[in-house]
């Protein structure tokens, strides 16, 4: 994928279109699934929303792109992934297809995000997603007001805020991620990461090379950063082979001065997991991920934070 062509193509398609249809969705994400509402929208408001979103996207078209990595988020980088990598993507689209007209009793603090669907033609559909959080606190416990002449008066209506930013752009099968946290919250990636992390831990367990594995497993599943690492690991091949090379693991522990011990019995040698600290958990995960390195020229020691 090239550095800027993808977002630039989306901007050009919308700008060049003689006409297109637009639909706005407000969506609630709950444990039971997604519920979407699609209000009517006046053309002047529709155009303003699209123009604001387009200005934001235009400001990003020259940013380089990298494949989405749940472990690390870089500034000035647009991440991307395929919709097949998002387990709950189809649930969201199905909620759009079944969207109700807006009920006046909807509370802004119950909504999770809004989305704009732009259909240029049958095969050219573009989505802009934006997480809704700006006005939740005031809607829950404060008030909104305005000046009426010299008097400040309270506005009775609940306020829905739409700003100029876009968190995600989806075109065809590609998701362009402008805000990592929004991706995770909108598509409830926590559940997906839990499943992926559990799968990776299951494979590591079969190697029988981490002592107190049940404690290690429990601590990993209680640690969000560990789950991200394991989720990424689960998509790769042969990541469990590291545990077969105990001699190299011992050398790594010595070179980097890690506070990790090795024990042995008649069945072989093991990495001891004591559950003493988050640092111990992180260090063992880095060993499993083969994240420690020595540079080939200056022989500098380091660790790859993207793993």
C-alpha positions, 0 to 999 in steps of 0.5 A: 500500500502506497504512502498516500494514494489510498486516502487521496483516492477517496478524497478525489472520488468524493470531490469528483462525483456529480452526485452522491447519497449520504446517510447519517447513523448514530449507534449505541454499542452494548453487550447485546450488540449494536443499535443504530438510528438514522435521522433525516438530515437537511442538505445544508447540514449534510454538506457541512458535515461532509465538508468538515470531514473532507478537510480533516482527511485532506490534511492527512493524505501525505502521511505514510501508511503502515499495517495496523499493529495493536501493540503500538500507535505511532504519530504521523502514521496512518494505520490500515487493516482489512475489514476481515480482521475486525470480527464485529464489522458486519454487526455494525453494518447490519445495524445500519441496514436495520436502523430506525428513525430517531426516537426523541427519547434517545440520550446522547450519553447512550450513543457510542459513535456516529457514521456517515455513509457516502454512496457514489454508485453501487460499488463505491461506498465510503464510510466515515466513523467518529466516536462520540464522547465530547458532550457525555459528561455535561449531558450527564451531570451539567447543563448547556446554556446560551445568552439570550440578550443579557441573560444566560438561559439553560437549553432544555434539549440534550446536545449531540456534537458533530465536530470536524474530525474523523476517526476511521475511513472505510472504503471497499475492504480497507479500514484507514485508522486515524484513531486507534482507540476509536477503532477498539471502542467502536468495534469492541475489540476487547472481546476480539483481543481476549479470544486471540490472546487466549489462543496464543496462550493455549499454543504456548502452554503446549510447549511446557516451558514456562513454570507456573503457567496458569499464573502467567496465563491469568496475569496476561489476561488481566493485563491489557498491554499483554493481551495486545501483544498476544493478539498480534502474536496469534496472527503470526506463524511459529511464534511458539518455537522460541520456547524450544531454544532454552540456551538462547533464552538463557543467553538473552537473560544474561546479556540484558540482565533480566531478573528471570531465572531458569529451573530444571527437572528430569523433563528439561529446563523452564522459564520461572514465572513468579508473578512478582511484577508487571516488569517480569511479565513484560520481560518474559513476553519479550523473550517469547516474542524474540524482541531483544536484539543486538545491532549488527554494526555498533552491537547496540542492545535494544528491544523492539517495542513494536512486538 
